[in-house]
Amino acid sequence: MFRRNICGVGTNALNKIFLNLNKDIIRYDGSTDKYVEKLKYNLINKRDSGRFPKDEEFYENLNNKEIYLMRGGFKNYLFNKIENYKTVETKDIYNHLDDGTYSIEHIMPQKLNDDWFEELGDNAEEIHEKWIHKLGNLTITGYNSDMGNSSFTKKRDGKHGFKKSGIRMNQDLALLDSWGEEEIEKRQKDLLNLSVYEIWKYPTTNFELQREDVEYISLADDYDLKGKKILKINFRGEESSFRSWSEAFTFVIKQLHYEDKSQLINLVTQKRDDILANSLSIDFEDLINYEKIDESIFVSTNNNTNTKIRILSKLFELYEEDPDNLIFYFEDSDNFDRTPENIKEEYWKYAIPIIKEANIDNETFMNVTRSKGSWITGTTGTSGFYISCYYYMKSAKVSMTLNKPDKEVNKAAFDYLYKNKENIENNLGLKLYWNRLDDNKMSTIDVAIENINSKDKSNWEKIAKFHAEMSDAFYKEFVPRLREFKNQYKK
């Protein structure tokens, strides 16, 4: 819950996650054996709004978070956990912060005076703006009013200063001679490493799901499904059986629509000419065969299996849903081109060291360890703006994604970059796909290699080199411009 809060993951999926946890765990093998291991497996394999944020996402967001401005409950919890980690001499930090006995102390104060301008040096205001509310500049005290805007020396040596504090978070501060950006940055990294890799450590498990001996693919895979008889689907970890493609097709659309009704309502009321507009209608008389999705929303079922898959793929783009969250199971046949379940994880195990080496200067993928999905994501130093590498069965892609919570900021950032489209493409020596995605919150800028058999391991060197070189090039080309944008943008 804390990782999700820091990463800004919405709470709307939590009721469903917790409601289905026990059912999910038991359905793996029909028993409660290895219950905790299966619990961990279930949580770390959820995606998107249900996800358990991984280390790289948690680290980046905690690093960028203005902790002092957080909601009280989570903020109190954070300091309580840090202060009491691995000690039996615990203190009730949470409730003391809640009742005002303790307070959060800005080591470098919220308002600079002459002492602090001298302490911080020529870049005092810039340092102050960057670090004032970050974790590295915060501690706990019961004597906030005594400290005020005092110099670091007075805060350290005063009557109720850090040297005499009974709070463990202040012990390291008592040993320092000064408090400037170097000290803040070191403490920030120390607290981040403690938080991400120890206190809120990412769970690991040896449990592996033993799938039934049936054929399966995800929506992300590219296959000809003509003539395939569906048995069941797995959508976001939940399995459902169906007698026909139309039933499964309609079921998934209803699930998406239930969570955000505005998308389909907007789609059926707009005048557009594409596969979605031609498949969904407010009037069932426009359709030959149809299923009702909601009042005045109908979807055509008078199409073949591959068309239904195309429609679902477009809807997943519209809803920003990961296509790996939908898996189809079929009756067994001899001529089906099965992809090994672990092929993606095997590729990333091969490719990640190559990608890290190419990005060693910018550390974009420094904290990426492994992936079972179709992509890995690297940090850029700005929350919501990130570089991702994608691995599909017949293609590969590198993407600069603009996905802050505020849609307006994403579109402004895209427009800022697009103004320099010609220079950017000339510098990179290739054409990019510029996807403003006006109907979506996020925008992307992509480059891809198409029509390559990614399952053939002899192609992995080429794909990994593409991921490595293009992610590094994207960082060098886009990140400095996005930092300029961040400094200039005023909403």
Secondary structure, DSSP 8 states (H G I E B T S, - for coil): -HHHHHTT--STTHHHHHHHHHHHHHHTTSS-TTHHHHHHHHHHT--GGG----HHHHHHHHHH--GGGS-HHHHHHHHHHHHHTT-SS---HHHHHHHTSSEEEESS-SS--HHHHHHH-TTHHHHHHHHTTSGGGEEEES-HHHHTT--HHHHHHSTTSGGG---GGGTTGGG-S--SHHHHHHHHHHHHHHIIIIIT------------SSEEEETTS----TT--EEEEEETTEEEE-SSHHHHHHHHHHHHHHH-HHHHHHHHHS---STTTTTEES-GGG-SSEEEEETTEEEE--S-HHHHHHHHHHHHHHTT--GGGEEEEE---TT-----TTHHHHHHHHHHHHHHHHTTTTTTTTT----SSSEEEE--SSTTEEEEEEE-SSEEEEEEEE--S-HHHHHHHHHHHHTTHHHHHHHHTS--EEE--TTSS-EEEEEEEES--TTSGGGHHHHHHHHHHHHHHHHHHHHHHHHHHHHH---
